[in-house]
Amino acid sequence: MSYKKIDEYTVKELLPSFLERRYDECINGNVSIENESIMSETKYVWCNSYYKNDGTLKKVYLKQSIKDLFKNIETPYSFAELEYFLAFEYVFNDVIMQKEFATSNKKHKTDIYLTNLNFAIEYDGKYWHKNTKIQDEENDKILEDNNVDFVRIREYGLTTYGKKNYISETDFIETIKECITYINKCIENKIDIKKINFDELQEYVDNNSVYYTGIVDNQFSNEPIKNYIKLNPDILEDQNKYQDLICLIRLYSDDSKESFFKGINNDDLVLKFYKDEQLRNSDGAMINWSMDFFDLNNNKNLQEMLDYIISYDISNFDNKSFVERFTESSLEKFLLSLEQGSICDEERIDIIMDYINSFKRISPNYYRMWRIDEIKEKIARFKSQQ
């Protein structure tokens, strides 16, 4: 098959579904971009929609170049955090996100920080904070040790543990009012709450959220990757095509690269991805692909892949950094590798167990969260059957 460079591929070739669902020619001055290069740096307005907690449908717009679209698959904050940030920005002006505080041996980034008031706001969504009481309290202690007052907005359904500065989320505006009332008590009632126009606040949040949120969701997260592979079935034999695919993949942020594995039914290509030094994270670590994306029973390269991952992890990280990089997904792969027989000698199992035991000392929160004791029991049962 003939070769054409990556910048010669068009939006219609690599992003047809995304183009149909997320691009509105009318909003963009009746401009068609079907034949625009996938690497184009011209910015266009893209549209997404989602259902808010109250069940209403909201549209979100983002002006972004085609080349940069997939850098925003994941952000360091949720959309709920973004909306609260904008609300507090409207009231207090000097507000930032992701402010880091530290003690002698720990650090924590707070979701929202009011710089003039030295006050932090944390937003606890149910997905991430359902069973994190100990970790949340440790982060509270870091803020307290830095003399930072704070509130925690707890998504509806999460307990407040009876704490005065833990606020249960209700209606968006009512939650904002409750937070401001608490903040006001901490700063000796310097804010005249009656003067705040909450209708204008809501309008400010709605009008500005478009500048902060990404537009690519999981539905389209690897569409260009899948279509490029489909258009180039000889990609493993043609090094130029493979390198162009890597170029396309590298447009993704580190945290979102694993999503491009979805729907790629080429075991040999997947194995090559795993071993490719070019696809390391920015800190040199192997990207943690989720095993959910594979047909485990039919993947002929699974044992080699698993053995390579575990060997790479052990040989490239010292004790502490290994534990920091070894995620829940890694544990899933490790257990699977035992079952598949890709790790079968006791010496290697014992080495990995030494690392896993280090969790209790270095990362006690993860030790509990990932149920390490259960994993150790499974490993003990496996060894007893050898």
Secondary structure, DSSP 8 states (H G I E B T S, - for coil): -----GGG-BHHHH-HHHHHHHB-TTTTTT---TTSBTT---EEEEEEEEE-TTS-EEEEEEEEETTTGGGGSS-SS-HHHHHHHHHHHHHHS-EEEEEEEE-SS-EEEEEEEETTTTEEEEEE-HHHHTT-HHHHHHHHHHHHHTT-EEEEEE-TTS--TT-TTEEE--SHHHHHHHHHHHHHHHTTS-S-GGG--HHHHHHHHHHHGGGT-----TTTTTHHHHHHHHH-TTTTT-HHHHHHHHHHHTTS-GGGGGGGGTT---HHHHHHHHH-GGGB-TTS-B----GGGS-TTT-TTHHHHHHHHHHHHHHH--HHHHHHH--HHHHHHHHHHHHHTSS--HHHHHHHHHHHHHHHHH-HHHHHHTTHHHHHHHHHHHHHT-
